[in-house]
Amino acid sequence: MLLHMAITKGAKKAHRQSLRKNAMNNKRKDAIRGALKGARLAPKGDKAALAAAYKAIDKALKSKLLKKNTAARRKAKVAKLLKPAK
């Protein structure tokens, strides 16, 4: 739903940029959700699932989608979840 139309050339460009950024952010969020779900469903000690989750979290951190402590907390949680059973 479009409430206001961009009038100036700069406003139109800013709107295009925001749409592109929104699409990328949604893609990254979906990647994180998918990787974390894969980690939850993976058997204990699955290194591939751990690597996929770390990769998704690190990419989200790099693009400033997640803050540093949030990323660290999620990585720790995934590592604890996938720690091999003794």
Buried (B, 14 or more C-beta within 10 A) or exposed (E): EEEEEEEEEEEEEEBEEEEEEEEEBEEBBEBBEEBBEBBEEBEEEBEEBBEBBBEBBEBBBEEEBBEEEEBEEBBEEBEEBBEEEE
